[in-house]
Amino acid sequence: MINFAKKTLVLVLVVSFMAVPFGSGVMAQEYFETEDPGGGEMMYDLVVVRPVGLVATALGTVVFVISLPFSALGDNVGVAGQKLVKDPAAYTFKRPLGEFRQNPVGYSRGPR
């Protein structure tokens, strides 16, 4: 009888631990979607992240130009330009100040 109770307890614990990540992700997504960035995030973005993004955009452009002949031979110039130049430039220049996650629709915030 005690062995059956232990097996049941272990089964209940395993099932409950497997269910926890699914519910917590939904709650975290709702929290992050409704939060506006504070002053600290905006200052960190302006002083640290934007200059790093500017350097990443410049380096991506240099790498894109160097890899252009190979990208043309592989017929993926558009993908290379998107990943090496356009994405870092959009993250640096189009993203709202203090907003660190990418919005799948674009970087416009829209009405709240």
N, C-alpha and C positions, 0 to 999 in steps of 0.2 A: 504493500500500500504506500509506503514512504517512497519507494522507487518511482511509482506512478506519479506522485505529487511533485517530485523533483523534475521529472521529465516534462510535466505540464507547465511548471514554473519556468523552466528553461525555454520551452516553446513560446510561452507568452512573452517573455523578455526579448527573445530574438525577433519575434514579429513586431513588437512595439518599437524596438530600436531600428528596425528597417523602415518603419512608417514615419519616424521623426524627421528625416531630411526632406521629405516631400512637402510637409506642411510648413517647415521653417523657411524654405526658399520662397514660398508665396508671400509669407509675412515680411520677409526681408525686401522683396521686390517692391511691395507696397510702401514700405518705409522709405526706400531710396527714391522712389518716383515722386513722393510728395515733399521731400526735403529741398529747400532752397539752399544754395551754397552760402556760407557765412563769410565774414571778412577774412578769416585766416586762410580759408581755401582760396579765396580770390587773390590774396597777396602771394601765397605760395605758387599759384598758377602764373601770376604775372612775373614774379622774380625768378622762378626756377623752371617751371614746365614750358613756358612759351619760348625762352631762349634755347632750351634743349630741342624743342620742336623745330625752331628755325634752323638749328645746326643739322638736325635730321633731314629736313627738307633740302638743304643745300647739299649734304652728302648723298642723299638719294638721287638728286638731279645729276650729280657727277657720276655716280654709279650707273644711272640710266643711260647717260650719254656714252659711257665706255661700253656698256653692254648692248647698245643699240644695234650694231651689226649682227650680233648673235641672236638677239630677240627678233630681228627681221628675218633671219634664216629659219628660226623656229616658229615664225608666224604668231608671236605673242607680244607684239609691241604695245598693244593696248593694255594688256594685263600688267606688263612690266611698268608702264607709265602710271597706271592706277596705283599699284602697290608701292612704288619707289618715290613718286612725286606727288600725285594728287591726294592720297590718303594722309601723308604727313602734313601737307599744306592745309588741308581741310581741318585737321586736328589742331593745327597751330593758329589759323586765321579765322575760321568760321565758327568755331566752338564758343559758346558763351563763357565768360570769365568765371572760373571756379567750377565749371561742369566737366568732370573727368570721364564720365562714361559716354560711350557713343550711342547716339540715337539712331535707330535703323531707318527712320524716315529722312534724316538729315540732321543738321545741327540747329535748326530753328526750334525754339522752345515752344512756341504756340500759346494759345490761350490757356489759362489755368483756372 
